[in-house]
């Protein structure tokens, strides 16, 4: 199982992305969390409200999901990162595998 992380400028853009991802079965479940971000962009310090999105997927779908997110992201330079999960309870892991592997 994998977590794929990305940030979005607002709830609307995050919901659009998450709906497409779940519909295409790249992820079985998605978490959205409002966050604050401070970063440098084009010579300025930015202090922005964003939405952190955590996509729950399988190792087999992670690469496709990351490529899809980067290609359809509203940011010019999106953050898309993966983190493997080594210990996940069996029933959840099996459910997730069934959801993302459905045709």
GUGU-694270 format. One record per residue: residue number from 1; x negated, z negated, y negated of N, C-alpha, C in turn; residue in three letters. Coordinates in nm, 4 decimals, always signed. Example, Ala and Ser with C-alpha at 12.3 -4.5 7.8 and 13.67 -1.06 7.14 Angstrom:
NODE   nr       n_X       n_Z       n_Y      ca_X      ca_Z      ca_Y       c_X       c_Z       c_Y  rest
NODE    1   -1.3190   -0.7800   +0.5690   -1.2300   -0.7800   +0.4500   -1.3200   -0.7800   +0.3300   ala
NODE    2   -1.2850   -0.7080   +0.2250   -1.3670   -0.7140   +0.1060   -1.2900   -0.7870   -0.0030   ser
REM end
This chain:
NODE   nr       n_X       n_Z       n_Y      ca_X      ca_Z      ca_Y       c_X       c_Z       c_Y  rest
NODE    1   -0.0837   +0.0000   +0.1171   +0.0000   +0.0000   +0.0000   -0.0879   +0.0000   -0.1230   unk
NODE    2   -0.0374   +0.0613   -0.2303   -0.1135   +0.0742   -0.3547   -0.0258   +0.0392   -0.4744   unk
NODE    3   -0.0888   -0.0160   -0.5765   -0.0291   -0.0255   -0.7087   -0.0932   +0.0842   -0.7927   unk
NODE    4   -0.0113   +0.1584   -0.8647   -0.0608   +0.2533   -0.9644   -0.0118   +0.2025   -1.0993   unk
NODE    5   -0.1017   +0.1857   -1.1929   -0.0700   +0.1320   -1.3248   -0.0743   +0.2421   -1.4303   unk
NODE    6   +0.0156   +0.2330   -1.5278   +0.0104   +0.3197   -1.6445   +0.0822   +0.2483   -1.7586   unk
NODE    7   +0.0554   +0.2904   -1.8806   +0.1257   +0.2353   -1.9960   +0.1987   +0.3481   -2.0681   unk
NODE    8   +0.3121   +0.3119   -2.1278   +0.3968   +0.4081   -2.1991   +0.4285   +0.3541   -2.3376   unk
NODE    9   +0.4557   +0.4426   -2.4327   +0.4769   +0.3984   -2.5708   +0.6061   +0.3192   -2.5924   unk
NODE   10   +0.7044   +0.3373   -2.5039   +0.8316   +0.2672   -2.5224   +0.9110   +0.2678   -2.3918   unk
NODE   11   +1.0198   +0.1931   -2.3927   +1.1029   +0.1790   -2.2730   +1.1660   +0.3121   -2.2309   unk
NODE   12   +1.2066   +0.3938   -2.3276   +1.2704   +0.5219   -2.2970   +1.1762   +0.6135   -2.2194   unk
NODE   13   +1.0537   +0.6285   -2.2675   +0.9585   +0.7161   -2.1973   +0.9199   +0.6581   -2.0618   unk
NODE   14   +0.9113   +0.5257   -2.0518   +0.8798   +0.4624   -1.9237   +0.9924   +0.4855   -1.8231   unk
NODE   15   +1.1162   +0.4704   -1.8675   +1.2306   +0.4912   -1.7767   +1.2411   +0.6367   -1.7318   unk
NODE   16   +1.2117   +0.7292   -1.8208   +1.2145   +0.8710   -1.7839   +1.1125   +0.8969   -1.6727   unk
NODE   17   +0.9912   +0.8474   -1.6914   +0.8850   +0.8674   -1.5916   +0.9192   +0.7990   -1.4601   unk
NODE   18   +0.9666   +0.6760   -1.4670   +0.9928   +0.6019   -1.3439   +1.1083   +0.6626   -1.2649   unk
NODE   19   +1.2092   +0.7108   -1.3353   +1.3210   +0.7755   -1.2665   +1.2765   +0.8991   -1.1908   unk
NODE   20   +1.1926   +0.9810   -1.2536   +1.1415   +1.1014   -1.1874   +1.0548   +1.0665   -1.0671   unk
NODE   21   +0.9709   +0.9679   -1.0833   +0.8785   +0.9288   -0.9758   +0.9548   +0.8783   -0.8534   unk
NODE   22   +1.0550   +0.7954   -0.8748   +1.1327   +0.7439   -0.7623   +1.2155   +0.8558   -0.6993   unk
NODE   23   +1.2728   +0.9422   -0.7831   +1.3521   +1.0550   -0.7308   +1.2664   +1.1468   -0.6438   unk
NODE   24   +1.1414   +1.1705   -0.6867   +1.0510   +1.2570   -0.6108   +0.9850   +1.1833   -0.4933   unk
NODE   25   +1.0139   +1.0544   -0.4802   +0.9614   +0.9701   -0.3725   +0.8088   +0.9566   -0.3747   unk
NODE   26   +0.7524   +0.9582   -0.4957   +0.6105   +0.9268   -0.5104   +0.5893   +0.7751   -0.5070   unk
NODE   27   +0.6948   +0.6993   -0.5390   +0.6909   +0.5529   -0.5341   +0.8251   +0.5026   -0.4842   unk
NODE   28   +0.8225   +0.3884   -0.4179   +0.9462   +0.3313   -0.3675   +1.0087   +0.2319   -0.4630   unk
NODE   29   +0.9274   +0.1757   -0.5511   +0.9728   +0.0743   -0.6455   +0.8811   +0.0768   -0.7665   unk
NODE   30   +0.9378   +0.0425   -0.8824   +0.8601   +0.0442   -1.0055   +0.8940   -0.0808   -1.0873   unk
NODE   31   +0.7916   -0.1434   -1.1420   +0.8097   -0.2571   -1.2323   +0.7759   -0.2135   -1.3745   unk
NODE   32   +0.8541   -0.2581   -1.4731   +0.8239   -0.2298   -1.6134   +0.8148   -0.3622   -1.6887   unk
NODE   33   +0.7089   -0.3753   -1.7676   +0.6816   -0.5007   -1.8372   +0.6412   -0.4696   -1.9814   unk
NODE   34   +0.7122   -0.5247   -2.0804   +0.6688   -0.5048   -2.2193   +0.5365   -0.5786   -2.2438   unk
NODE   35   +0.4440   -0.5110   -2.3099   +0.3128   -0.5701   -2.3388   +0.2696   -0.5312   -2.4795   unk
NODE   36   +0.1668   -0.5969   -2.5275   +0.1015   -0.5592   -2.6517   -0.0371   -0.5069   -2.6205   unk
NODE   37   -0.0799   -0.4031   -2.6911   -0.2119   -0.3436   -2.6682   -0.2874   -0.3326   -2.7996   unk
NODE   38   -0.4152   -0.3625   -2.7939   -0.5041   -0.3431   -2.9085   -0.6153   -0.2515   -2.8618   unk
NODE   39   -0.6363   -0.1416   -2.9346   -0.7366   -0.0433   -2.8947   -0.7788   +0.0399   -3.0156   unk
NODE   40   -0.8913   +0.1094   -2.9988   -0.9372   +0.2015   -3.1031   -0.8886   +0.3412   -3.0695   unk
NODE   41   -0.8341   +0.4092   -3.1687   -0.7870   +0.5455   -3.1485   -0.8130   +0.6263   -3.2749   unk
NODE   42   -0.8960   +0.7284   -3.2609   -0.9298   +0.8182   -3.3712   -0.9773   +0.7421   -3.4950   unk
NODE   43   -1.0675   +0.6461   -3.4693   -1.1318   +0.5732   -3.5774   -1.0535   +0.4562   -3.6343   unk
NODE   44   -0.9380   +0.4252   -3.5780   -0.8578   +0.3143   -3.6278   -0.8310   +0.2138   -3.5166   unk
NODE   45   -0.8217   +0.0867   -3.5539   -0.7782   -0.0159   -3.4603   -0.6257   -0.0126   -3.4561   unk
NODE   46   -0.5724   +0.0054   -3.3387   -0.4266   +0.0105   -3.3198   -0.3797   -0.1189   -3.2550   unk
NODE   47   -0.2659   -0.1661   -3.2962   -0.2014   -0.2832   -3.2382   -0.0595   -0.2383   -3.2048   unk
NODE   48   -0.0352   -0.2066   -3.0779   +0.0896   -0.1401   -3.0408   +0.1683   -0.2181   -2.9367   unk
NODE   49   +0.2990   -0.2014   -2.9417   +0.3853   -0.2478   -2.8345   +0.3952   -0.1336   -2.7346   unk
NODE   50   +0.3762   -0.1649   -2.6072   +0.3830   -0.0642   -2.5022   +0.4610   -0.1211   -2.3844   unk
NODE   51   +0.4817   -0.0376   -2.2841   +0.5432   -0.0805   -2.1589   +0.4425   -0.0534   -2.0484   unk
NODE   52   +0.4031   -0.1599   -1.9790   +0.3163   -0.1473   -1.8628   +0.4049   -0.1149   -1.7438   unk
NODE   53   +0.3694   -0.0102   -1.6713   +0.4469   +0.0310   -1.5546   +0.3584   +0.0160   -1.4309   unk
NODE   54   +0.4134   -0.0501   -1.3298   +0.3440   -0.0687   -1.2027   +0.4256   +0.0023   -1.0955   unk
NODE   55   +0.3688   +0.1080   -1.0420   +0.4334   +0.1868   -0.9376   +0.3855   +0.1355   -0.8026   unk
NODE   56   +0.4777   +0.1077   -0.7113   +0.4424   +0.0646   -0.5765   +0.4542   +0.1858   -0.4843   unk
NODE   57   +0.3434   +0.2206   -0.4200   +0.3419   +0.3391   -0.3360   +0.2509   +0.3185   -0.2149   unk
NODE   58   +0.2408   +0.4222   -0.1340   +0.1528   +0.4170   -0.0176   +0.0196   +0.4841   -0.0521   unk
NODE   59   -0.0795   +0.4557   +0.0284   -0.2103   +0.5179   +0.0080   -0.1985   +0.6704   +0.0157   unk
NODE   60   -0.1132   +0.7194   +0.1051   -0.0952   +0.8630   +0.1218   -0.0317   +0.9331   +0.0033   unk
NODE   61   +0.0456   +0.8626   -0.0776   +0.1113   +0.9226   -0.1943   +0.0414   +0.8921   -0.3266   unk
NODE   62   -0.0591   +0.8066   -0.3243   -0.1234   +0.7609   -0.4476   -0.1820   +0.8756   -0.5304   unk
NODE   63   -0.2558   +0.9645   -0.4672   -0.3202   +1.0732   -0.5412   -0.2156   +1.1647   -0.6059   unk
NODE   64   -0.1114   +1.2018   -0.5308   -0.0055   +1.2871   -0.5863   +0.0637   +1.2189   -0.7031   unk
NODE   65   +0.0889   +1.0903   -0.6887   +0.1530   +1.0148   -0.7968   +0.0653   +1.0132   -0.9210   unk
NODE   66   -0.0629   +0.9851   -0.9040   -0.1531   +0.9807   -1.0191   -0.1617   +1.1159   -1.0890   unk
NODE   67   -0.1693   +1.2230   -1.0119   -0.1740   +1.3574   -1.0712   -0.0446   +1.3889   -1.1457   unk
NODE   68   +0.0698   +1.3513   -1.0884   +0.1986   +1.3737   -1.1532   +0.2074   +1.2959   -1.2846   unk
NODE   69   +0.1671   +1.1696   -1.2832   +0.1734   +1.0879   -1.4042   +0.0866   +1.1447   -1.5150   unk
NODE   70   -0.0344   +1.1839   -1.4805   -0.1241   +1.2375   -1.5825   -0.0706   +1.3687   -1.6401   unk
NODE   71   -0.0156   +1.4540   -1.5553   +0.0359   +1.5843   -1.6013   +0.1615   +1.5712   -1.6870   unk
NODE   72   +0.2407   +1.4650   -1.6673   +0.3687   +1.4515   -1.7371   +0.3729   +1.3341   -1.8343   unk
NODE   73   +0.2585   +1.2832   -1.8693   +0.2530   +1.1634   -1.9544   +0.2669   +1.1990   -2.1018   unk
NODE   74   +0.3342   +1.1141   -2.1816   +0.3488   +1.1442   -2.3245   +0.2210   +1.1204   -2.4064   unk
NODE   75   +0.1254   +1.0441   -2.3538   +0.0018   +1.0187   -2.4279   -0.0972   +1.1334   -2.4110   unk
NODE   76   -0.1736   +1.1576   -2.5149   -0.2805   +1.2582   -2.5099   -0.3874   +1.2173   -2.4080   unk
NODE   77   -0.4193   +1.0880   -2.4035   -0.5164   +1.0338   -2.3086   -0.4495   +0.9162   -2.2369   unk
NODE   78   -0.3778   +0.9442   -2.1290   -0.3068   +0.8363   -2.0600   -0.3980   +0.7505   -1.9748   unk
NODE   79   -0.3577   +0.6250   -1.9571   -0.4222   +0.5335   -1.8632   -0.3449   +0.5423   -1.7322   unk
NODE   80   -0.4137   +0.5819   -1.6252   -0.3550   +0.5858   -1.4915   -0.4615   +0.5321   -1.3970   unk
NODE   81   -0.4319   +0.4201   -1.3306   -0.5310   +0.3557   -1.2440   -0.4656   +0.3091   -1.1147   unk
NODE   82   -0.5454   +0.3034   -1.0089   -0.4948   +0.2616   -0.8777   -0.5649   +0.1343   -0.8316   unk
NODE   83   -0.4893   +0.0534   -0.7580   -0.5456   -0.0671   -0.6987   -0.4872   -0.0830   -0.5586   unk
NODE   84   -0.5730   -0.0849   -0.4572   -0.5211   -0.1046   -0.3214   -0.4756   -0.2489   -0.3007   unk
NODE   85   -0.3723   -0.2638   -0.2212   -0.3228   -0.3963   -0.1845   -0.3523   -0.4160   -0.0365   unk
NODE   86   -0.4263   -0.5178   -0.0050   -0.4724   -0.5370   +0.1320   -0.3818   -0.6262   +0.2148   unk
NODE   87   -0.3111   -0.7155   +0.1516   -0.2248   -0.8057   +0.2266   -0.0841   -0.8004   +0.1688   unk
NODE   88   +0.0018   -0.7287   +0.2380   +0.1419   -0.7150   +0.1978   +0.2253   -0.7457   +0.3213   unk
NODE   89   +0.3320   -0.8219   +0.3025   +0.4134   -0.8570   +0.4193   +0.4658   -0.7315   +0.4888   unk
NODE   90   +0.4748   -0.7400   +0.6198   +0.5055   -0.6253   +0.7051   +0.6393   -0.5603   +0.6725   unk
NODE   91   +0.7432   -0.6387   +0.6523   +0.8760   -0.5796   +0.6288   +0.8790   -0.4991   +0.4990   unk
NODE   92   +0.8125   -0.5483   +0.3939   +0.8096   -0.4734   +0.2680   +0.7264   -0.3469   +0.2844   unk
NODE   93   +0.6119   -0.3595   +0.3457   +0.5238   -0.2448   +0.3673   +0.5952   -0.1352   +0.4462   unk
NODE   94   +0.6687   -0.1740   +0.5503   +0.7434   -0.0761   +0.6304   +0.8551   -0.0109   +0.5494   unk
NODE   95   +0.9270   -0.0909   +0.4705   +1.0340   -0.0362   +0.3853   +0.9772   +0.0662   +0.2876   unk
NODE   96   +0.8684   +0.0303   +0.2223   +0.8074   +0.1196   +0.1237   +0.7649   +0.2506   +0.1900   unk
NODE   97   +0.7033   +0.2413   +0.3059   +0.6615   +0.3612   +0.3779   +0.7801   +0.4512   +0.4096   unk
NODE   98   +0.8909   +0.3935   +0.4527   +1.0101   +0.4745   +0.4806   +1.0627   +0.5410   +0.3546   unk
NODE   99   +1.0620   +0.4710   +0.2428   +1.1175   +0.5266   +0.1181   +1.0352   +0.6431   +0.0639   unk
NODE  100   +0.9044   +0.6303   +0.0643   +0.8233   +0.7372   +0.0064   +0.8023   +0.8525   +0.1030   unk
NODE  101   +0.8252   +0.8301   +0.2312   +0.8062   +0.9373   +0.3291   +0.9334   +1.0141   +0.3621   unk
NODE  102   +1.0487   +0.9726   +0.3052   +1.1740   +1.0466   +0.3293   +1.1645   +1.1849   +0.2695   unk
NODE  103   +1.2282   +1.2789   +0.3321   +1.2271   +1.4172   +0.2815   +1.3466   +1.4464   +0.1979   unk
REM end
